[in-house]
Amino acid sequence: MKDRTTQGGAGSAGGRDGIRTFPFPADLSLSGVGMQVGAMGTGRTWHADAPLERVHRIDFHVVMLFHEGPVRHMIDFAEYEARAGDILWIRPGQVHRFSSTDRYRGTVLTMQPGFLPRATVEATGLYRYDLPPLLRPDAGRLAALEHSLAQLEREYVDTTTLPLSLHTSVLRHSLTAFLLRLAHLAVSSAEAAREHTDTTFTRFRDAVEKDFVVNHSVSAYADTLGYSRRTLVRAVRAATGETPKGFIDKRVVLEAKRLLAHTDMPIGRIGVAVGFPDAANFSKFFHQHTGATPVAFRAELR
């Protein structure tokens, strides 16, 4: 098929970050409607030449419901491991990368922005980027989601029993029913995570999010929060499985990756933006945690 990729697009920092953006492939959709749904697996993609194993951006929604696993998938430079019964929800403007070694088996739904009316978009939280992309429904919710998605797929492939206008309306209603269930799962999952997160770790996490640019010291965070270093280590390890220093460094690396990917800022300025006034120290830190220099990481994306 023709190359319909563009530079820039949704959330691309003005289109100068060099990451290829893939629009919704309307020409691959049955009857040209603004969505697709079907089995995922070898050979299934939204663009014939899309380098799915490389970082790229999409300007449409992707929902993957896995029947097998585990599968490791990168979204906005965070790695997620999806198992059978899990769901990954990737929103427009997010960069992501498929695993080149894992088997993708299940059902994938793609949807073009604007296919649903504004009221439905708001009700389903389609642009709630604060919600987690990885969802793990319990058995009851998974069964309901699978049933709803299967019904949507049946309507999608039935292109002969209704005029196109009615077929599109039925698809919108079926899609809305599925997305309302999915949005409820996403919101309730986020609320449950907040309720079960230890208060000590929550305060530490929020402090890191606020100050990681200027504060990389575990002792400084412990002093500010009024905890002993040992208490902080126990709380962070219980919540994340890693040390407080590891948690801080991971957040710094994530921010650096985003700036390298989404901006044309010089490497030295990016270092300053994440708390490293000396460019050499920043490069050493980044290489230590990623195995690549900032220059090499950025070049790999272009």
MITI-987008 format. One record per residue (C-alpha): residue in three letters; chain; x, y, z. Coordinates in nm, 4 decimals, m for minus. Layout:
N
+------+------+----------+----------+----------+
: miza : roba :        u :        v :        w :
+------+------+----------+----------+----------+
:  ALA :    A :        X :        Y :        Z :
...
+------+------+----------+----------+----------+
end
This chain:
302
+------+------+----------+----------+----------+
: miza : roba :        u :        v :        w :
+------+------+----------+----------+----------+
:  MET :    A :   0.0000 :   0.0000 :   0.0000 :
:  LYS :    A :   0.1073 :   0.3621 :  m0.0269 :
:  ASP :    A :   0.3226 :   0.5174 :   0.2428 :
:  ARG :    A :   0.0854 :   0.7415 :   0.4368 :
:  THR :    A :   0.3232 :   0.8180 :   0.7220 :
:  THR :    A :   0.3831 :   1.1760 :   0.8219 :
:  GLN :    A :   0.6360 :   1.3598 :   1.0286 :
:  GLY :    A :   0.4943 :   1.4984 :   1.3477 :
:  GLY :    A :   0.1238 :   1.4558 :   1.4164 :
:  ALA :    A :  m0.0557 :   1.4335 :   1.7472 :
:  GLY :    A :   0.1635 :   1.5118 :   2.0429 :
:  SER :    A :   0.4822 :   1.5308 :   1.8354 :
:  ALA :    A :   0.6366 :   1.8563 :   1.9575 :
:  GLY :    A :   0.5680 :   2.0341 :   1.6307 :
:  GLY :    A :   0.6704 :   1.7411 :   1.4123 :
:  ARG :    A :   1.0464 :   1.7935 :   1.4694 :
:  ASP :    A :   1.1215 :   1.4948 :   1.6871 :
:  GLY :    A :   1.1879 :   1.2592 :   1.3979 :
:  ILE :    A :   0.9586 :   0.9798 :   1.5177 :
:  ARG :    A :   0.7363 :   0.8559 :   1.2377 :
:  THR :    A :   0.3665 :   0.9100 :   1.2932 :
:  PHE :    A :   0.1159 :   0.6693 :   1.1409 :
:  PRO :    A :  m0.2397 :   0.7918 :   1.0751 :
:  PHE :    A :  m0.5431 :   0.5677 :   1.0943 :
:  PRO :    A :  m0.5422 :   0.3401 :   0.7836 :
:  ALA :    A :  m0.8948 :   0.4105 :   0.6673 :
:  ASP :    A :  m0.8257 :   0.2350 :   0.3355 :
:  LEU :    A :  m0.7781 :  m0.0955 :   0.5224 :
:  SER :    A :  m1.1042 :  m0.0660 :   0.7139 :
:  LEU :    A :  m1.4091 :  m0.2567 :   0.5917 :
:  SER :    A :  m1.6432 :  m0.0173 :   0.4099 :
:  GLY :    A :  m1.4058 :   0.2678 :   0.5010 :
:  VAL :    A :  m1.5529 :   0.3164 :   0.8494 :
:  GLY :    A :  m1.3379 :   0.4785 :   1.1176 :
:  MET :    A :  m1.2489 :   0.1616 :   1.3072 :
:  GLN :    A :  m1.1114 :  m0.1888 :   1.2677 :
:  VAL :    A :  m1.1404 :  m0.4967 :   1.4874 :
:  GLY :    A :  m1.0062 :  m0.8465 :   1.4400 :
:  ALA :    A :  m0.7461 :  m1.1047 :   1.5352 :
:  MET :    A :  m0.3913 :  m0.9922 :   1.5947 :
:  GLY :    A :  m0.1011 :  m1.2081 :   1.4993 :
:  THR :    A :   0.1766 :  m1.2526 :   1.2491 :
:  GLY :    A :   0.1367 :  m1.0266 :   0.9490 :
:  ARG :    A :  m0.1404 :  m0.8116 :   1.0953 :
:  THR :    A :  m0.0544 :  m0.4416 :   1.1058 :
:  TRP :    A :  m0.2072 :  m0.1025 :   1.0364 :
:  HIS :    A :   0.0530 :  m0.0153 :   0.7726 :
:  ALA :    A :   0.2286 :  m0.2545 :   0.5382 :
:  ASP :    A :   0.5635 :  m0.0834 :   0.5910 :
:  ALA :    A :   0.5243 :   0.0161 :   0.9564 :
:  PRO :    A :   0.8425 :  m0.0770 :   1.1487 :
:  LEU :    A :   0.6473 :  m0.2030 :   1.4469 :
:  GLU :    A :   0.9588 :  m0.3196 :   1.6303 :
:  ARG :    A :   1.0897 :   0.0402 :   1.6246 :
:  VAL :    A :   0.9552 :   0.3355 :   1.8208 :
:  HIS :    A :   0.6744 :   0.5054 :   1.6326 :
:  ARG :    A :   0.3698 :   0.7181 :   1.7047 :
:  ILE :    A :   0.0065 :   0.6672 :   1.6140 :
:  ASP :    A :  m0.2709 :   0.9254 :   1.5891 :
:  PHE :    A :  m0.5510 :   0.6813 :   1.6699 :
:  HIS :    A :  m0.6580 :   0.4499 :   1.9523 :
:  VAL :    A :  m0.5364 :   0.0907 :   1.9809 :
:  VAL :    A :  m0.6873 :  m0.1584 :   2.2265 :
:  MET :    A :  m0.5277 :  m0.5030 :   2.2420 :
:  LEU :    A :  m0.6941 :  m0.7851 :   2.4368 :
:  PHE :    A :  m0.4445 :  m1.0686 :   2.4774 :
:  HIS :    A :  m0.5313 :  m1.4383 :   2.4582 :
:  GLU :    A :  m0.1692 :  m1.5445 :   2.5178 :
:  GLY :    A :   0.1319 :  m1.4028 :   2.6972 :
:  PRO :    A :   0.3496 :  m1.2733 :   2.8331 :
:  VAL :    A :   0.4134 :  m0.9933 :   2.5835 :
:  ARG :    A :   0.6387 :  m0.6972 :   2.6602 :
:  HIS :    A :   0.5241 :  m0.3749 :   2.4952 :
:  MET :    A :   0.6750 :  m0.0272 :   2.5303 :
:  ILE :    A :   0.4409 :   0.2731 :   2.5646 :
:  ASP :    A :   0.5906 :   0.6207 :   2.6159 :
:  PHE :    A :   0.9222 :   0.4556 :   2.7113 :
:  ALA :    A :   0.7722 :   0.2504 :   2.9924 :
:  GLU :    A :   0.7720 :  m0.1299 :   2.9528 :
:  TYR :    A :   0.4492 :  m0.3206 :   3.0209 :
:  GLU :    A :   0.4147 :  m0.6973 :   3.0424 :
:  ALA :    A :   0.0743 :  m0.8199 :   2.9276 :
:  ARG :    A :  m0.0481 :  m1.1716 :   3.0052 :
:  ALA :    A :  m0.3464 :  m1.3669 :   2.8769 :
:  GLY :    A :  m0.6626 :  m1.1778 :   2.9722 :
:  ASP :    A :  m0.4830 :  m0.8416 :   2.9970 :
:  ILE :    A :  m0.5631 :  m0.5329 :   2.7914 :
:  LEU :    A :  m0.3307 :  m0.2633 :   2.6575 :
:  TRP :    A :  m0.4878 :   0.0708 :   2.5639 :
:  ILE :    A :  m0.2666 :   0.3029 :   2.3564 :
:  ARG :    A :  m0.4006 :   0.6530 :   2.2949 :
:  PRO :    A :  m0.3365 :   0.8994 :   2.0089 :
:  GLY :    A :  m0.0014 :   1.0761 :   2.0293 :
:  GLN :    A :   0.1668 :   0.8112 :   2.2408 :
:  VAL :    A :   0.4860 :   0.6545 :   2.1128 :
:  HIS :    A :   0.5202 :   0.2815 :   2.1423 :
:  ARG :    A :   0.7076 :  m0.0225 :   2.0149 :
:  PHE :    A :   0.6111 :  m0.3843 :   1.9587 :
:  SER :    A :   0.8308 :  m0.6645 :   2.0867 :
:  SER :    A :   1.0200 :  m0.8346 :   1.8045 :
:  THR :    A :   1.0393 :  m1.1637 :   1.9936 :
:  ASP :    A :   0.7002 :  m1.2066 :   2.1662 :
:  ARG :    A :   0.3886 :  m1.3583 :   2.0080 :
:  TYR :    A :   0.0919 :  m1.1207 :   1.9822 :
:  ARG :    A :  m0.2254 :  m1.3271 :   1.9996 :
:  GLY :    A :  m0.5717 :  m1.1942 :   2.0770 :
:  THR :    A :  m0.8058 :  m0.9270 :   1.9430 :
:  VAL :    A :  m0.7033 :  m0.5755 :   1.8434 :
:  LEU :    A :  m0.9348 :  m0.2767 :   1.8057 :
:  THR :    A :  m0.8228 :   0.0436 :   1.6316 :
:  MET :    A :  m1.0339 :   0.3566 :   1.6198 :
:  GLN :    A :  m0.9966 :   0.6866 :   1.4399 :
:  PRO :    A :  m1.0364 :   1.0060 :   1.6441 :
:  GLY :    A :  m1.3671 :   1.1652 :   1.5526 :
:  PHE :    A :  m1.5464 :   0.8381 :   1.4821 :
:  LEU :    A :  m1.7511 :   0.8802 :   1.7995 :
:  PRO :    A :  m1.9484 :   1.1931 :   1.8968 :
:  ARG :    A :  m1.8026 :   1.4320 :   2.1569 :
:  ALA :    A :  m2.0434 :   1.3271 :   2.4336 :
:  THR :    A :  m1.9355 :   0.9653 :   2.3955 :
:  VAL :    A :  m1.5694 :   1.0625 :   2.3885 :
:  GLU :    A :  m1.6099 :   1.2440 :   2.7213 :
:  ALA :    A :  m1.8168 :   0.9650 :   2.8776 :
:  THR :    A :  m1.5631 :   0.6989 :   2.7839 :
:  GLY :    A :  m1.2534 :   0.8977 :   2.8834 :
:  LEU :    A :  m1.0841 :   0.8394 :   2.5497 :
:  TYR :    A :  m0.8209 :   1.1026 :   2.6262 :
:  ARG :    A :  m0.7594 :   1.0249 :   2.9924 :
:  TYR :    A :  m0.3822 :   0.9974 :   2.9629 :
:  ASP :    A :  m0.3576 :   0.9768 :   3.3403 :
:  LEU :    A :  m0.5163 :   0.6300 :   3.3369 :
:  PRO :    A :  m0.2925 :   0.3214 :   3.3175 :
:  PRO :    A :  m0.2486 :   0.1662 :   2.9711 :
:  LEU :    A :  m0.2237 :  m0.1870 :   3.1126 :
:  LEU :    A :  m0.5515 :  m0.3222 :   3.2497 :
:  ARG :    A :  m0.6108 :  m0.6560 :   3.4230 :
:  PRO :    A :  m0.9846 :  m0.7310 :   3.4476 :
:  ASP :    A :  m1.1132 :  m0.9973 :   3.6829 :
:  ALA :    A :  m1.2889 :  m1.3010 :   3.5370 :
:  GLY :    A :  m1.6358 :  m1.1417 :   3.5345 :
:  ARG :    A :  m1.5261 :  m0.8170 :   3.3720 :
:  LEU :    A :  m1.3069 :  m1.0000 :   3.1228 :
:  ALA :    A :  m1.5980 :  m1.2190 :   3.0118 :
:  ALA :    A :  m1.8200 :  m0.9120 :   2.9653 :
:  LEU :    A :  m1.5497 :  m0.7281 :   2.7694 :
:  GLU :    A :  m1.4832 :  m1.0300 :   2.5492 :
:  HIS :    A :  m1.8554 :  m1.0686 :   2.4782 :
:  SER :    A :  m1.8899 :  m0.6987 :   2.3958 :
:  LEU :    A :  m1.5823 :  m0.7010 :   2.1729 :
:  ALA :    A :  m1.6994 :  m1.0148 :   1.9930 :
:  GLN :    A :  m2.0358 :  m0.8493 :   1.9257 :
:  LEU :    A :  m1.8569 :  m0.5435 :   1.7892 :
:  GLU :    A :  m1.6493 :  m0.7646 :   1.5591 :
:  ARG :    A :  m1.9633 :  m0.9431 :   1.4324 :
:  GLU :    A :  m2.1219 :  m0.6085 :   1.3483 :
:  TYR :    A :  m1.7988 :  m0.4866 :   1.1879 :
:  VAL :    A :  m1.7722 :  m0.7758 :   0.9411 :
:  ASP :    A :  m2.1453 :  m0.7714 :   0.8582 :
:  THR :    A :  m2.1332 :  m0.5278 :   0.5686 :
:  THR :    A :  m2.4266 :  m0.6656 :   0.3672 :
:  THR :    A :  m2.7405 :  m0.6629 :   0.5823 :
:  LEU :    A :  m2.7642 :  m0.2870 :   0.6370 :
:  PRO :    A :  m2.7070 :   0.0276 :   0.4322 :
:  LEU :    A :  m2.3685 :   0.1875 :   0.5068 :
:  SER :    A :  m2.5193 :   0.4715 :   0.7105 :
:  LEU :    A :  m2.7070 :   0.2308 :   0.9398 :
:  HIS :    A :  m2.4086 :  m0.0055 :   0.9530 :
:  THR :    A :  m2.1922 :   0.2838 :   1.0750 :
:  SER :    A :  m2.4501 :   0.3835 :   1.3369 :
:  VAL :    A :  m2.4705 :   0.0281 :   1.4689 :
:  LEU :    A :  m2.0913 :   0.0162 :   1.4906 :
:  ARG :    A :  m2.0836 :   0.3412 :   1.6877 :
:  HIS :    A :  m2.3366 :   0.2069 :   1.9369 :
:  SER :    A :  m2.1580 :  m0.1275 :   1.9728 :
:  LEU :    A :  m1.8230 :   0.0459 :   2.0082 :
:  THR :    A :  m1.9626 :   0.2806 :   2.2710 :
:  ALA :    A :  m2.0906 :  m0.0146 :   2.4755 :
:  PHE :    A :  m1.7472 :  m0.1765 :   2.4708 :
:  LEU :    A :  m1.5635 :   0.1479 :   2.5524 :
:  LEU :    A :  m1.7934 :   0.2278 :   2.8445 :
:  ARG :    A :  m1.7012 :  m0.1088 :   2.9983 :
:  LEU :    A :  m1.3344 :  m0.0504 :   2.9222 :
:  ALA :    A :  m1.3369 :   0.3023 :   3.0675 :
:  HIS :    A :  m1.5052 :   0.1794 :   3.3860 :
:  LEU :    A :  m1.2344 :  m0.0825 :   3.4217 :
:  ALA :    A :  m0.9579 :   0.1763 :   3.3674 :
:  VAL :    A :  m1.0992 :   0.4209 :   3.6226 :
:  SER :    A :  m1.1708 :   0.1541 :   3.8836 :
:  SER :    A :  m0.8238 :   0.0033 :   3.8335 :
:  ALA :    A :  m0.6614 :   0.3408 :   3.8927 :
:  GLU :    A :  m0.8732 :   0.4008 :   4.2044 :
:  ALA :    A :  m0.7952 :   0.0553 :   4.3423 :
:  ALA :    A :  m0.4242 :   0.1117 :   4.2870 :
:  ARG :    A :  m0.4393 :   0.4387 :   4.4785 :
:  GLU :    A :  m0.6314 :   0.2798 :   4.7667 :
:  HIS :    A :  m0.3859 :  m0.0075 :   4.8033 :
:  THR :    A :  m0.0683 :   0.1954 :   4.7715 :
:  ASP :    A :   0.1201 :   0.2483 :   5.0977 :
:  THR :    A :   0.0968 :   0.6094 :   5.2180 :
:  THR :    A :   0.4723 :   0.6341 :   5.2730 :
:  PHE :    A :   0.5430 :   0.5295 :   4.9161 :
:  THR :    A :   0.2662 :   0.7562 :   4.7829 :
:  ARG :    A :   0.4217 :   1.0587 :   4.9514 :
:  PHE :    A :   0.7650 :   0.9616 :   4.8222 :
:  ARG :    A :   0.6358 :   0.9052 :   4.4689 :
:  ASP :    A :   0.4599 :   1.2416 :   4.4649 :
:  ALA :    A :   0.7698 :   1.4152 :   4.6018 :
:  VAL :    A :   0.9875 :   1.2560 :   4.3334 :
:  GLU :    A :   0.7435 :   1.3587 :   4.0619 :
:  LYS :    A :   0.7588 :   1.7154 :   4.1866 :
:  ASP :    A :   1.1328 :   1.7463 :   4.2553 :
:  PHE :    A :   1.3250 :   1.4832 :   4.0554 :
:  VAL :    A :   1.4842 :   1.7534 :   3.8391 :
:  VAL :    A :   1.6543 :   1.9166 :   4.1373 :
:  ASN :    A :   1.6725 :   1.6308 :   4.3885 :
:  HIS :    A :   1.8278 :   1.2899 :   4.3231 :
:  SER :    A :   1.9124 :   1.2189 :   4.6878 :
:  VAL :    A :   1.7289 :   0.9497 :   4.8843 :
:  SER :    A :   1.8403 :   1.1025 :   5.2153 :
:  ALA :    A :   1.7075 :   1.4432 :   5.1119 :
:  TYR :    A :   1.3662 :   1.2967 :   5.0302 :
:  ALA :    A :   1.3630 :   1.1054 :   5.3605 :
:  ASP :    A :   1.4457 :   1.4219 :   5.5542 :
:  THR :    A :   1.1838 :   1.6284 :   5.3700 :
:  LEU :    A :   0.9132 :   1.3674 :   5.4274 :
:  GLY :    A :   1.0109 :   1.3053 :   5.7891 :
:  TYR :    A :   1.1022 :   0.9364 :   5.7478 :
:  SER :    A :   1.4160 :   0.7459 :   5.8263 :
:  ARG :    A :   1.6058 :   0.6200 :   5.5252 :
:  ARG :    A :   1.5320 :   0.2616 :   5.6343 :
:  THR :    A :   1.1551 :   0.3290 :   5.6461 :
:  LEU :    A :   1.1660 :   0.4770 :   5.2991 :
:  VAL :    A :   1.3628 :   0.1824 :   5.1622 :
:  ARG :    A :   1.1108 :  m0.0660 :   5.3058 :
:  ALA :    A :   0.8096 :   0.1236 :   5.1708 :
:  VAL :    A :   0.9476 :   0.1714 :   4.8205 :
:  ARG :    A :   1.0708 :  m0.1859 :   4.7949 :
:  ALA :    A :   0.7318 :  m0.3204 :   4.9087 :
:  ALA :    A :   0.5454 :  m0.1084 :   4.6542 :
:  THR :    A :   0.7776 :  m0.1389 :   4.3544 :
:  GLY :    A :   1.0356 :  m0.4070 :   4.4227 :
:  GLU :    A :   1.3189 :  m0.1582 :   4.3810 :
:  THR :    A :   1.5217 :   0.0808 :   4.5946 :
:  PRO :    A :   1.4338 :   0.4493 :   4.6356 :
:  LYS :    A :   1.7486 :   0.5408 :   4.4397 :
:  GLY :    A :   1.6457 :   0.3050 :   4.1619 :
:  PHE :    A :   1.2986 :   0.4624 :   4.1559 :
:  ILE :    A :   1.4437 :   0.8152 :   4.1308 :
:  ASP :    A :   1.6906 :   0.7182 :   3.8594 :
:  LYS :    A :   1.4198 :   0.5439 :   3.6607 :
:  ARG :    A :   1.2076 :   0.8604 :   3.6636 :
:  VAL :    A :   1.5042 :   1.0723 :   3.5540 :
:  VAL :    A :   1.5845 :   0.8333 :   3.2687 :
:  LEU :    A :   1.2203 :   0.8318 :   3.1563 :
:  GLU :    A :   1.2148 :   1.2120 :   3.1398 :
:  ALA :    A :   1.5427 :   1.2183 :   2.9512 :
:  LYS :    A :   1.4122 :   0.9663 :   2.6971 :
:  ARG :    A :   1.0990 :   1.1727 :   2.6428 :
:  LEU :    A :   1.2993 :   1.4905 :   2.5858 :
:  LEU :    A :   1.5395 :   1.3133 :   2.3510 :
:  ALA :    A :   1.2478 :   1.1702 :   2.1552 :
:  HIS :    A :   1.0041 :   1.4595 :   2.1516 :
:  THR :    A :   1.2308 :   1.7657 :   2.1228 :
:  ASP :    A :   1.5344 :   1.8944 :   1.9360 :
:  MET :    A :   1.6938 :   2.0259 :   2.2549 :
:  PRO :    A :   2.0736 :   1.9871 :   2.2623 :
:  ILE :    A :   2.2006 :   1.7012 :   2.4790 :
:  GLY :    A :   2.3535 :   1.9433 :   2.7286 :
:  ARG :    A :   2.0243 :   2.1271 :   2.7788 :
:  ILE :    A :   1.8419 :   1.7997 :   2.8297 :
:  GLY :    A :   2.0963 :   1.7082 :   3.0950 :
:  VAL :    A :   2.0300 :   2.0349 :   3.2742 :
:  ALA :    A :   1.6543 :   1.9761 :   3.2444 :
:  VAL :    A :   1.6855 :   1.6497 :   3.4382 :
:  GLY :    A :   1.9337 :   1.7707 :   3.6986 :
:  PHE :    A :   2.2763 :   1.7249 :   3.5388 :
:  PRO :    A :   2.4489 :   2.0613 :   3.4786 :
:  ASP :    A :   2.7526 :   1.8769 :   3.3391 :
:  ALA :    A :   2.6838 :   1.7152 :   3.0008 :
:  ALA :    A :   2.9505 :   1.4471 :   3.0492 :
:  ASN :    A :   2.7944 :   1.3367 :   3.3792 :
:  PHE :    A :   2.4528 :   1.3210 :   3.2154 :
:  SER :    A :   2.5831 :   1.1082 :   2.9284 :
:  LYS :    A :   2.7569 :   0.8744 :   3.1727 :
:  PHE :    A :   2.4398 :   0.8423 :   3.3844 :
:  PHE :    A :   2.2188 :   0.7800 :   3.0793 :
:  HIS :    A :   2.4568 :   0.5205 :   2.9354 :
:  GLN :    A :   2.4812 :   0.3435 :   3.2704 :
:  HIS :    A :   2.1025 :   0.3027 :   3.2895 :
:  THR :    A :   2.0157 :   0.2390 :   2.9238 :
:  GLY :    A :   2.3271 :   0.0927 :   2.7629 :
:  ALA :    A :   2.3292 :   0.3744 :   2.5061 :
:  THR :    A :   2.4544 :   0.7310 :   2.4969 :
:  PRO :    A :   2.1942 :   1.0086 :   2.4615 :
:  VAL :    A :   2.3217 :   1.0747 :   2.1090 :
:  ALA :    A :   2.2888 :   0.7083 :   2.0107 :
:  PHE :    A :   1.9444 :   0.6775 :   2.1683 :
:  ARG :    A :   1.8172 :   0.9795 :   1.9745 :
:  ALA :    A :   1.9759 :   0.8580 :   1.6491 :
:  GLU :    A :   1.8052 :   0.5205 :   1.6896 :
:  LEU :    A :   1.4660 :   0.6941 :   1.6835 :
:  ARG :    A :   1.5307 :   0.8969 :   1.3692 :
+------+------+----------+----------+----------+
end
